[in-house]
């Protein structure tokens, strides 16, 4: 097991993208998760009590003049969709969706970034689950996805020869744990913008707020109910970051220190880190709230800690000496190997994993890739991991070309294992060497230049200088 470890319009548009996926997760202290009710459980073809399932009909695609076959329904308390192309190649892709918020309506996502059509054209069947619960509940994502994969094998003409995992954001956490929970079930994985650093995401979110409070001399831990309305405006004003837009600097040295610390905690100096701070600085305050005493899935912050964190830079304020140190409120859940709502990922894949991550994503930061890379290396499995950086600051802001290229390279890599131990390992980026990550052209190799041509869909590409031709 591992040791623990450029304009206001542009900024507003990008934050709106992030807010759609808002992670309203508590970062305060609280008791352990309450026991479930003793009431009898609903049948598997019904949602859990309090939930509804919205699974409107999915229109089949046309592939070479023929329609795909779509099956929809409910099982394991979750909605699902399965799509089979007319010329099925015998392989299956399981799609793992991201965070859905705290509402009680369960919904199913088809594969994004043009991958649904790519799968159909290439002959892959795919299946996606709503999961049985919302909130940040990775466990239900892991188990309902595995149950659906088994069921899809019965719906298809024969048992799939290979089964892949692909998905985004919290779905990356689902993928990382699924590869370890069911190591013989999957043949390859494509987590994009994924929470592969597991619980350390919540350390980072805690850090942002505690550091900002210390620099502004406005400590409020745990978060009070009026944190966003009473405290955050004061913090922003004192740090000179209120109204900050990409291309601008914070108005004082303490605000600039917060920006520098955020860059370090999210992956180190790298292209676009300064304007990315302006994009995300307000949103990160919204991810700090009081623990409501309920399920861990609604209060993932109770796992967060900054014990032992070394804050850099250390000037003008000596943060290591002044920042409040917070131990996990639920150390048992922090350290367990059990499949819980916010489980550990130990970096022990047994099959090829290819990842994509935006350099300036500060919601699920680039550091998640670094955490995973170190853990995979510690497990002696680096030959099974390829990681790619994309020059974007939005959350999961990938072009169809970036996603399709990654999918093509992953499948070729997996298929090469038929003749040996996966000899055709594709190219990737070095995510751990500081000088490499800080290079002005870092991320150019796998960034689709066509993203610059569509600023409405890829709003933050303009924060990055175009890459050299060729």
Secondary structure, 3 states (H helix, E strand, C coil): CCCCCCCHHHHHHHHHHHHHCCCCCCCCCCCCCCCCCCCCCCCCCCCCCCCEEECCCCCCCEECCEECEEEEEEECCEEEEEEECCCCCCEEEEEECCCCCCCCEEECCCCCCCHHHHHHHHCCEEEEECCCCCCCCHHHHHHHHHHHHHHHHHHCCCCCCEEEEEEECHHHHHHHHHHHHCCCCCCEEEEECCCCCCCHHHHHHHHHHHHHHHHCCCCCCCCCCCHHHHHHHHHHHHHCCCCCCCCCCCCCHHHHHHHHHHHHHCCCCCCCHHHHHHHHCCHHHHHCCCCCCCCHHHCHHHHCCCCCCCCCCCCCCCHHHHCCCCCCCCHHHHHCCCCCCCCCCCCCCCCEEEEEEECCCCCCCCHHHHHHHHHHHHCCCHHHEEEEEECCCCCCCCCHHHHHHHHHHHHHHHHHHHHCCCCCCCCCCCCCCHHHHHCCCCCHHHCCHHHHHCCCCCCCHHHCCCCCCC
